[in-house]
Amino acid sequence: MHLLPLPAFNDNYIWLLHDGQQALVVDPGQAAPVSDALRRLDLQLQAIVVTHHHADHTGGVAELREASGALVYGPAKEDIPQPCQPLQGGDGLQLLGLPWQVIDVPGHTAGHIAYYCADVAGQPLLFCGDTLFSGGCGRLFEGTPAQMHASLSALAALPANTQVCAAHEYTLSNLRFAQAVEPDNQDTARYLAHCEQLRAQGKPTLPAQLGNELRINPFLRCSLAAVAQAAQQFDPSTPSSDPIAVFAALRRWKNQF
């Protein structure tokens, strides 16, 4: 199996997974990057999988489906270009001969879903759209802090070696915020230096590894005293014993950071 992040727009990644003959694509906001890759690699598109309804994740779906005949899969509770096979948490599907599990992750949007496979070329793989980013998480456009905290907690419980395929190259700005939250976190400092080097070379910072995210991503660390204290410094009304309130304060802080 081969995993490729295809750049789109200013900072999106359209994920392409293929076995040398068949491919699946995740959140194709534009058709052209996918069509170019399929042609270059001589691949047949088997499936288009969508995590949520935003246009920068769905804009290329119709063109790719019409060109390839690929089946489209997406969240049952959102308006996805039709025809689309609706999915929700607990569903399973077979793609590229691999078993995938659907996880409900509302927060960024009301019906957002993620796709998880326990073994892709020896490692677990997660397509999480705009729910979990390296060093950060998505904005709450439609969901509540409690929903997003629960969604992130569900993803955080996956195996530590899970490859996290987020849909945006937001890593550097996220890590600078993470440093503001935990200025003494040496894991964050080392990872930021590493990611700065990758970007200077024109390379993506993704996929991220979940185990590292648990060490550096403040939105996965809301139960820790240092993170709660930082949230209280931003908003003194934040109860440090309530991880959901800490998360909500961090998200408001990040929105204006």
Beta strands, then each sheet from edge to edge (+ up, - down):
strand 1: 2-8
strand 2: 12-18
strand 3: 22-26
strand 4: 44-49
strand 5: 71-75
strand 6: 85-87
strand 7: 92-95
strand 8: 98-104
strand 9: 113-120
strand 10: 123-129
strand 11: 132-133
strand 12: 136-137
strand 13: 163-166
strand 14: 208-209
sheet 1: 1+ 2- 3+ 4+ 5+ 6+
sheet 2: 7+ 8- 9+ 10- 13- 14+
sheet 3: 11+ 12-
end
